[in-house]
């Protein structure tokens, strides 16, 4: 941005998941500039300028021709059909009639409220809140989803073994403590800055890089365990132990085995703060199954030398050690096990509850972890009450649609999949988050009607029957707020809506009117009225503490408000460490459960009563000799704004970039910059390739988020020409306990692509007629 144009445009404050910023329109062009108080700003905001008016945006309501001509019903033409433009009133009348039909014939159990995604950093125009409020108001409820693709296995296992998941991730070890106290950070799966750079509700200061730099300069050792060297920043000067993907539980078991057999484990901590150690120890030492879980046993499983494992364990003794386990490890088969075993390793070291030590599960996985909490409440839109109450684990949507009436296990219960007739999706893109996309296409072909609110022509929108154009965050007003960031932002409107796009709230208000529940949904408020109403909660919180509490107009004119934060006191984990009897954990025993009677009582072979090494079903072999790591992207949040300039600039020849070790590439005649074909029994995709020694041999990495782009949509298993790895990943639950997604790791073969390169059409609007 040149200096001469800044004074000619009025920059107004806004916020996003990747950072606070300000923006302005000048001569039809969007200008953005970073928040000056951010020490390490995120470049993802540079996706906005070219995305705002991109041809991929949806300009008007569209209805799939087959649905319009033949009416609701299963149809394999979804994703292959053309669309018919319609006026807003006409399409809302159609949709209102369809919602009424499904409600009256099938009730709430026939509707899936499929909002899963980050939507908006603003707390009012948060698509999940808007759609859930609408479905609760208009239909009396709906089939919901629980947990997340990011952390489902951890979210389910943690309450059984450690208690409060929120306390573990948000009220525990902070980055300030790492900078000041940690002596060793043992990072299983790393703490990649690309993940910590984003935060639900917005983030004003990215502090992770600075904290790790300060810790390292003080003498803290960072040890990265994982197949990708880039999963810790260069500032840590980390030691890298490149284990085989998915073997972290075996490595942790061997570390604890060495601590125990050398007499280096903290027996006093284990006795006072945990339950179930004797049962686990019998398994660890091999008394239960005849196989000690020692370093010699773990070496061939993990690819890490036995002596290196023993040396690492001995090095941890007597240090202030922080054990971290990345979200990525539990997005795999048996993903509950590394989460549980990480807690056992931290307990064996006796550090849990100490400043900068213990168990920092998922630290670095998202921007609001490792920060102080705000001391006053933020704005929150009530979703109302789902009186129906039925739900599925979020990653089991294809199973639900393909198998209505089938039984499945979840968290100790036997549940039944409902018979869904209408899916209403607002916020999120399942063709990014879900696995085995060819199977997902089959699943969406089974419903009567698929409704989508979208800003752009994602693959989800292309598979819909009714597509309603929604505004982008820059085209509406909101309040940006995160519970662990002190800056609340008045998100001013920067640009007019694209085409005929409307806010989700306005769409739902119009539908509520047609269904006779407008007053209950809107409470008589427009969007600006709602912002005033939601702000009042924070204003009252400030008054209750005797602090200055500007009114809404003052806040809006100022552009932001700095909020007080709670002290960095270690939260409930520090209190538990100081007195476990007075401050028990919210587990069945009040202690850390190394063996859980509750989990054991569920009788699930896929998740026993203590941490266990369970070999994965898929391993490299003939036809698929390489592990694929499908991790998070660096130049966008999930698939959001993949058509933005920053994301496009990271691609090669228009395709997503995979990384490989030079030795694996040489064996296949692949050179840096080539286009490669990745394949397995589920599907295939193309990607450009970058060769690097910062990846373990035998592993290929391809980030998620490239928009699904089938070469031939008529094919049931088409080649994705753009590089979406979820055509390859396996659609199966982590275990019968959590049923989380297993999209992080799969197996593939890779070959050099020698044919004519297919065109990329992911960002071209579908046929209209």
NUKE-750676 format. One record per residue (C-alpha): x, y, z; residue in three letters. Coordinates in steps of 0.2 Angstrom, whole numbers, plus 2048, in hexadecimal, padded with zeros to 3 digits. Each point is the difference from the previous one (the first is absolute). Layout:
// residues N
XYZALA;...
This chain:
// residues 769
800800800UNK;8088107FBUNK;80080F80CUNK;7F880C7F5UNK;7EF7F77FFUNK;7FE7FD813UNK;7FA812804UNK;7F37FF7F2UNK;7F67F2807UNK;7F77FE811UNK;8077F1808UNK;7F37F880CUNK;8037F280DUNK;7FB7EE7FDUNK;8057EF806UNK;8027EE7FAUNK;8067F0806UNK;8128037FBUNK;801812807UNK;7F9811804UNK;80380C7F1UNK;7F98107F8UNK;7FA8027EEUNK;7F980C7F4UNK;7F98017EEUNK;80880B7F3UNK;7FB8017EEUNK;7F77EF802UNK;8107F8807UNK;8027F9812UNK;80E80680AUNK;8057F7811UNK;80D80480DUNK;8057F680FUNK;7FD804812UNK;80F80A806UNK;8007F8811UNK;8037EF7F9UNK;8127FA802UNK;7FE7F27F3UNK;7F28047F4UNK;7F87F27F6UNK;8018027EDUNK;7F07F77FDUNK;7F7810800UNK;8078047EFUNK;7F47F37F9UNK;7F280D802UNK;80480D7F2UNK;7FF7F47F2UNK;7F27F5808UNK;7F480E803UNK;7F98027EEUNK;8077EF7F9UNK;7F67F87F3UNK;7FE7F180CUNK;7F480A80AUNK;7EE7FB7FFUNK;7F680F7F9UNK;7EE7FB802UNK;7F57F2806UNK;8017F07F6UNK;7F67F07FFUNK;8067EF7F9UNK;7F77FC7F0UNK;7FC7EE805UNK;7F8805811UNK;7F680F7F8UNK;7F97F57F2UNK;7FD7EF80AUNK;7FF806812UNK;8087F980FUNK;8087EF801UNK;8107F67FEUNK;80A8057F1UNK;8117FB7FAUNK;80180F7F5UNK;80580B80FUNK;8108077FCUNK;7FE7FD7EDUNK;7F080A7FCUNK;7FE8127FAUNK;7F880E80AUNK;7F180C7FDUNK;801812807UNK;7F180580AUNK;7FA810808UNK;801800813UNK;7EE800804UNK;7FC7F27F4UNK;80E7F5807UNK;7FC804812UNK;7EE7FB7FDUNK;8067EF7F9UNK;80C7FE80FUNK;7F280480CUNK;7F47F47F8UNK;80E7F2801UNK;804804812UNK;7EE7FF804UNK;7FE7EF7F7UNK;80E7F8809UNK;7FB807811UNK;7EF7FA7FEUNK;8037EE7F9UNK;8117FC808UNK;80280B80FUNK;811807807UNK;8077EE7FDUNK;7FF8037EEUNK;80B810800UNK;813801802UNK;807811805UNK;8107FE7F8UNK;809810804UNK;8127FB804UNK;80E80D7FCUNK;808810806UNK;7F380B7F7UNK;804812807UNK;80B80780EUNK;7F180A804UNK;7F57FA80EUNK;7F08057F9UNK;8027FB7EDUNK;8067EF806UNK;7F87F47F4UNK;7FF7F280DUNK;7F780A80CUNK;7F48077F3UNK;7FB7F07F8UNK;7FE7F7811UNK;7F580E806UNK;7F68007F1UNK;7FD7ED800UNK;7FC800812UNK;7F480E7FEUNK;7F77FA7F0UNK;8017ED801UNK;8017FD813UNK;8117F87FEUNK;80B7F67F4UNK;80D7F27FFUNK;810809806UNK;8127FB800UNK;80C7FF80FUNK;812803802UNK;80C8057F1UNK;80A7FA7F2UNK;80F808809UNK;7FF7F8811UNK;7F27F3802UNK;80A7F2807UNK;80880B80DUNK;7F0809804UNK;7F87EF804UNK;80E7F7809UNK;80680F80BUNK;7F180280BUNK;8027ED805UNK;812802804UNK;804812804UNK;7EF808803UNK;7FD8117F7UNK;8068027EEUNK;7FE813801UNK;80B80180FUNK;80D7F47F9UNK;80280B7F0UNK;7FB811805UNK;804802812UNK;8107F7803UNK;8128047FAUNK;8028117F7UNK;80D8067F4UNK;80680C80DUNK;8047F180BUNK;8097F77F2UNK;80B80F7FDUNK;804801812UNK;8007EF808UNK;8017F17F4UNK;8107F77FFUNK;7FB7F37F3UNK;7F28017F4UNK;7FC7EE7FAUNK;7F58047F1UNK;7F77F07F8UNK;7FA8067EFUNK;808811803UNK;7F8811802UNK;8008077EFUNK;7FD8137FFUNK;7F57FF7F1UNK;7F37F880CUNK;80280C80FUNK;7FF80F7F4UNK;7ED7FD7FFUNK;7F380280EUNK;7ED7FF801UNK;7F9812803UNK;8108087FAUNK;811804807UNK;809810803UNK;8127FA805UNK;8097F17FAUNK;80C7FC80EUNK;8057EE7FDUNK;80F8037F6UNK;80780D80CUNK;7FC7F480FUNK;80A7F27F8UNK;80E80B7FCUNK;801807811UNK;8007EE808UNK;80D7FA7F4UNK;80B80F804UNK;7FE7FC813UNK;8067EF7FCUNK;7F07F57FEUNK;8037F17F5UNK;7F27FD7F3UNK;7FF7EE7FAUNK;7F47FD7F1UNK;7FA7EE7FEUNK;7F77FE7EFUNK;8037FD7EDUNK;8018137FBUNK;80E80B806UNK;7F68107FCUNK;7F47FC80FUNK;80A80B80BUNK;8078117FBUNK;8128037FCUNK;80180B810UNK;8007F180BUNK;80F7F87F8UNK;7F77F0804UNK;8077EE801UNK;7F67F57F4UNK;7FB7EE803UNK;7F87FB7EFUNK;7F57F1806UNK;7F47F77F4UNK;7EF8087FFUNK;7F47FA80DUNK;80C7F780BUNK;80180D80EUNK;7F77F680DUNK;80D7F27FEUNK;80E80C802UNK;7F8808810UNK;7FE7EE807UNK;8127FD7FEUNK;805810808UNK;7F57FC80FUNK;8077EE800UNK;812807801UNK;7FB80C80EUNK;7F87F280AUNK;80E7F37FEUNK;80D80D804UNK;7F780680FUNK;7FE8127F9UNK;7ED802801UNK;7F880A80DUNK;7F87F380BUNK;7FA80D80DUNK;7F680A7F2UNK;7F97F07F9UNK;7FA7FA811UNK;7F8811805UNK;7F98077F0UNK;7FB7F07F5UNK;7F67F0801UNK;8037F07F6UNK;8128007FFUNK;8037EE806UNK;7F47F97F2UNK;80980B7F3UNK;8117FB807UNK;7FC7ED7FDUNK;7FD8047EEUNK;81080B7FFUNK;80B7F3807UNK;7F97F27F6UNK;7F97F780FUNK;7EE8017F8UNK;8047FA7EEUNK;8127FA801UNK;80780F7F6UNK;80A80D809UNK;7FD8117F8UNK;812804800UNK;80B80A7F4UNK;8057F07F7UNK;7EE7FC7FDUNK;7FC8127FAUNK;80F8027F4UNK;7F97F67F1UNK;7EF807803UNK;805813801UNK;8108007F5UNK;80980880EUNK;8107F7807UNK;7FE7F7811UNK;80F809807UNK;7F98117FBUNK;7F07FC809UNK;8087FB810UNK;80C80F7FFUNK;7F180C7FEUNK;7F77F980FUNK;80F80280BUNK;8028117FAUNK;7EF805806UNK;8037FC812UNK;80180E80CUNK;7FC80E7F3UNK;7F080B7FFUNK;7F97F77F1UNK;7F18057F6UNK;7F87F17F6UNK;7F68067F1UNK;7F57F67F5UNK;7FA8087F0UNK;7EE7FE7FAUNK;8077F77F1UNK;8047F0809UNK;7EE7FD805UNK;7FA8037EFUNK;8057EE7FCUNK;7FB7EE804UNK;8007FD812UNK;802813803UNK;7FB7FF812UNK;8107F7804UNK;80D80D7FEUNK;7F580D809UNK;7FF7F480FUNK;8127FA7FFUNK;806812800UNK;7F8803811UNK;8077F0807UNK;8128057FAUNK;7FD811808UNK;7FA7F8810UNK;80F7F4801UNK;80B8107FFUNK;7F680880EUNK;7FF8117F8UNK;7ED8027FEUNK;7FA811808UNK;811808801UNK;8048107F6UNK;8067FC7EFUNK;7FF7ED803UNK;7F57F27FFUNK;7F37FC7F2UNK;7FD80E7F4UNK;7F47F67F5UNK;7FD8097EFUNK;80B80F804UNK;8048087F0UNK;7F17F87F7UNK;7F6810800UNK;803812804UNK;7F5802810UNK;8097F1809UNK;80E80580CUNK;7F9811804UNK;7F880980FUNK;7ED800800UNK;7F68107FFUNK;7F9805811UNK;7EF8067F8UNK;7F47F77F5UNK;7FF8037EEUNK;7F18017F4UNK;7F77F07FCUNK;7F07FD7F6UNK;7F47F4808UNK;7FD7F17F5UNK;7F07FB80AUNK;7FD7EF805UNK;8007F07F5UNK;7F17F8807UNK;8037F17F5UNK;8117FC807UNK;8067F37F3UNK;8128017FAUNK;80E7F77F7UNK;813801802UNK;80580D7F3UNK;80B7F57F6UNK;7F27F37FDUNK;7F580A7F4UNK;8037F47F1UNK;7FD7F180BUNK;7EF808806UNK;7FA8047EEUNK;8057EF7F9UNK;7FA7F680FUNK;7F0807807UNK;7FA7F580EUNK;8117F7803UNK;8077FF811UNK;811807806UNK;80A802810UNK;804811807UNK;808804811UNK;7F97F0808UNK;7EE8017F8UNK;7F87F77F2UNK;7F880C7F5UNK;7F68007EFUNK;80280A7F1UNK;7F180B7FCUNK;7F88007EEUNK;8058117FAUNK;7F58087F2UNK;807812800UNK;811806803UNK;802813804UNK;8128067FFUNK;805812805UNK;812802804UNK;80D7F47FCUNK;8057F47F1UNK;7FF7EE803UNK;8097FD7F0UNK;80F807809UNK;7FD7F8812UNK;7FA7EF7FBUNK;80A7F17FBUNK;7FD7F47F1UNK;7F880D7F5UNK;7F97F47F3UNK;7F77F780EUNK;7F9811806UNK;7F98047EFUNK;7F77F0801UNK;7F9804811UNK;7FA8117FAUNK;7F77F87F1UNK;7F47F780DUNK;7F780F808UNK;7F18097F9UNK;807811801UNK;810809804UNK;800812804UNK;81080A801UNK;804812804UNK;8118057F8UNK;80B80E7FBUNK;8087F77F2UNK;7FE7F07F5UNK;8087F380BUNK;7FD7EE7FCUNK;7F380080EUNK;7F680D7F7UNK;8027F77F0UNK;7F87F1807UNK;7F180A807UNK;7EE8017FAUNK;7FD812807UNK;80F80C801UNK;7FE810809UNK;80E80D7FEUNK;806806810UNK;80B810804UNK;8127FF804UNK;806807811UNK;8068107F8UNK;7EE8047FAUNK;7F8800811UNK;801808811UNK;8057F580FUNK;8097FF811UNK;8107F6800UNK;8047F8810UNK;80A7F1807UNK;7FF7FA812UNK;813800800UNK;8058107F7UNK;7FE811809UNK;7FB80A7F1UNK;7EE8017FBUNK;7FE8077EFUNK;7F280A7F8UNK;7FF7F87EFUNK;7FB80D7F4UNK;7F87FD7EFUNK;80E8037F3UNK;7F77FB7F0UNK;7EF7FE7F9UNK;7F97EF7FEUNK;8057F67F0UNK;7F27FF7F4UNK;7F07FC809UNK;8097F880FUNK;7F7801811UNK;8057FE812UNK;7FB7EF807UNK;7F680980DUNK;7F68097F3UNK;7FD7EF7F6UNK;7FA7F7810UNK;7F580F805UNK;7F77FF7EFUNK;7FE7ED802UNK;7FA803811UNK;7F280C7FAUNK;7FA7F27F4UNK;8007F380DUNK;7F780C80DUNK;80E80280CUNK;8088107FBUNK;7FE809811UNK;8077F180AUNK;80F7FF7F4UNK;8048137FFUNK;7F8806810UNK;7FC8107F7UNK;8128047FDUNK;80A8047F0UNK;8137FC7FFUNK;806811808UNK;7F37FE80EUNK;8077EE803UNK;812807801UNK;7FA80D80DUNK;7F77F280AUNK;80F7F4800UNK;80C80E804UNK;7F6804810UNK;8067F0808UNK;8128057FFUNK;7FC812806UNK;7F77F980FUNK;80F7F5804UNK;80B80F800UNK;7F480A80BUNK;7FF7F180DUNK;813802802UNK;800812802UNK;8098037EFUNK;7FC80D7F3UNK;7F17F97F5UNK;7FE80B7F0UNK;7EF7FF7F8UNK;7FE7F77EFUNK;8018107F6UNK;811804808UNK;8077EF7FEUNK;7FA8007EDUNK;8088117FDUNK;8107FB809UNK;8027F07F6UNK;8067F580EUNK;7FF7FD813UNK;80E7F980AUNK;7F97F480DUNK;8077FB811UNK;8077EE802UNK;8017F380DUNK;8117FD809UNK;80C7F37F9UNK;7FE7F480FUNK;8007EF7F8UNK;7ED7FE802UNK;7F97F0807UNK;80F7F67FCUNK;80B80B80CUNK;7F27FF80DUNK;8007ED7FEUNK;8127FE802UNK;80080B810UNK;7F27F6808UNK;7F87F27F7UNK;7F47FC80EUNK;7F9812800UNK;8018027EDUNK;7FC7EF7F9UNK;7FF7FE7EDUNK;7EE7FD7F8UNK;8047EE7FDUNK;7F87F1808UNK;80E7FE80DUNK;804813801UNK;8127FB7FAUNK;8097FD7F0UNK;7FA7F07FAUNK;80E7F57F9UNK;7F47F2800UNK;7EE8047FEUNK;7F37F5807UNK;7F38097F6UNK;8097FE7EFUNK;8047EE804UNK;7EE7FD804UNK;7FA8057EEUNK;8097F17FAUNK;8078077F0UNK;80E7F77F9UNK;80580F7F6UNK;80280A810UNK;8057F680FUNK;800806812UNK;812807800UNK;80B8077F2UNK;8057F27F5UNK;80A7FE7F0UNK;7F37FA7F3UNK;8087FE7EEUNK;7F78097F2UNK;7F57F67F4UNK;8098097F1UNK;8137FF7FEUNK;80B8037F2UNK;8017F17F4UNK;8007FA7EEUNK;7F680D7F6UNK;80080D80EUNK;812800807UNK;800812806UNK;7F880980FUNK;7F680F7FBUNK;7FF80E80DUNK;7F180B7FCUNK;80380F80CUNK;7FA812801UNK;80480D7F3UNK;80B80F803UNK;7F880D7F4UNK;7EE7FE804UNK;7F57FA80FUNK;7FA7EF7FAUNK;7F88037EFUNK;7FB812803UNK;80480C7F2UNK;80A7F37F7UNK;7FD80B7F1UNK;80980F809UNK;8108077FAUNK;80B7FA80FUNK;7F97EE7FEUNK;8028007EDUNK;812807801UNK;8057F080AUNK;7FB7F47F2UNK;80A7FA7F2UNK;7F97FF7EFUNK;7EF804808UNK;8017F080BUNK;8037FD812UNK;8127FC805UNK;8057EF808UNK;8107FD808UNK;80B7F07FEUNK;8117FB805UNK;80D8007F2UNK;8047ED802UNK;7ED7FC7FEUNK;7FF80B7F1UNK;8107F97F8UNK;7F97EE801UNK;7F18067F6UNK;80980B7F3UNK;7F8810808UNK;8098117FFUNK;7FC80F80AUNK;7F280A7F8UNK;7F87F17F8UNK;7EE7FC800UNK;7FC7F080AUNK;7F27F4801UNK;7FC7FA812UNK;7F47F1800UNK;7F97F280AUNK;7F07F5800UNK;7F580E804UNK;80580D7F3UNK;80E80A7F8UNK;8058127FFUNK;80E80B7F7UNK;80C80C809UNK;8108097FCUNK;80F7F980AUNK;80D80980BUNK;80F7F5805UNK;808803811UNK;80A7F780DUNK;7F580780EUNK;7F47F17FEUNK;8037EE806UNK;8037F47F1UNK;7F17F67FCUNK;7F480E804UNK;7F780C7F4UNK;7F7810806UNK;7F28097F8UNK;7F680D809UNK;7ED800800UNK;7F580E7FAUNK;8038007EDUNK;7EE8017F9UNK;7FA7EF7FAUNK;8018007EDUNK;7FB7F07F7UNK;8077FE7EEUNK;7F07F77FBUNK;7F180380CUNK;7F77F27F7UNK;80C7F3807UNK;7FD7F8810UNK;812801805UNK;80780F7F6UNK;812807801UNK;80181080AUNK;80B80A7F6UNK;80280E80DUNK;8087F680EUNK;7F37FC80DUNK;8077F280BUNK;7EF7FC807UNK;7FD7F67F0UNK;80D7F4808UNK;7FC800813UNK;7F67F3809UNK;7EE803806UNK;8017F6810UNK;7FF805812UNK;80F80180CUNK;7F87F380BUNK;7EE7FB806UNK;80380C80EUNK;8028117F7UNK;7FC7FC7EEUNK;80C80F7FBUNK;8078027EFUNK;80F7F77FAUNK;80580C7F3UNK;812804805UNK;8097F07FAUNK;7FD7F47F2UNK;80A7F67F4UNK;8038037EDUNK;80B7FD7F1UNK;80880F7F7UNK;8058017EEUNK;80580D7F4UNK;7F18067F5UNK;8058007EEUNK;7EF8037F7UNK;7F98107FAUNK;7FC80B810UNK;7ED802802UNK;7FA811802UNK;7FC807812UNK;7EE805801UNK;7FD800813UNK;7FD813800UNK;7F58017F0UNK;7ED801804UNK;7F67F17FAUNK;7F58007F1UNK;7F180B801UNK;7F17FF7F5UNK;
